[in-house]
């Protein structure tokens, strides 16, 4: 295992981010994304052994938990941008101070959310889902309560991972993700199959894996003396101006993600009106498609680090050059993954036990989506990270909100019902949303308006 401590920022930015360095940043990010997807599927399979009520309860809680994860991820994104820009400036003192501010603010927010959920977990479930079966409610309440205890550890892990990525050390986050996932799966096996404690076992293994991940990553950062050091973390020193700067990037990112989730939920309701086959076809198409954009996600995460450091150094030419390079790579990987899915669409869907009608729906949805992915996904989901890293997060949020409601949501209902295209209308609208927002981000980037934005004074 390589050294996990960060090192001081070395050579000039333009020379630092050569092809080799970009590859060293990217491949662990891609592996981490794939790990999360595979382990998540394994986790679901193991929980399903408890019964349908357990799977339903976990799914209900995970939908709620995802809304809170958005807040933690948004803060981590804001912190990553601020720290990476300080690193680009070679301002080690402030990059270390900003790292601590991210941990303090993340811990405070997550503790507040945890206390609210622990006190009101059952009423929250009732409010969002209404009357549900007693066994499902019992499973959901147990799972919600125990996983809520993990919020601070999850939030700190996310923040620590963002700090490691900000300095370009993505291998650490990959190793920690691997450790966390192994603990989670192993814990499930022991607690569910060995001790037979059901849904509580799944929740406890999640809690333990998050505690270990946060403790391990925090220890590494406390021991580090580089630009992302948390040395002296317990000597709390609040710097409101830095926290405001982190929120300046984090809040728009959080609002954007929240609106995305709400819009996605609204469009998913359409499938329920077209029957079980449409719902099943949509679910399986989503599972198969999720593998297609994993490399693209890694490219987007890399842009936060690289563009942040370039902008912090005032080297906008390096920012443009590296963004172009990574965007080309993103398009290439998406083309390959989508092409593979399109060519092998039949055997991929056949892996799942679907009715002929659901099978045809999944094939139709994926065929349309493979085309829209190639055209617009990289521009709509990877490129905006370059804009965020430069301090243009507000523009990204505004475009995403307008495109979500005027294109994805509105077109979904219009195409599905008014033009009688049926559930396929949702996937066409989704692709239209990719292309629309991607075009707006591309124009913004080419015109250079992002170069007038400032994150740091």
Order of alpha helices (4+ residues) and beta strands (2+ residues): alpha-alpha-alpha-alpha-alpha-alpha-alpha-alpha-alpha-alpha-alpha-alpha-alpha-alpha-alpha-alpha-alpha-alpha
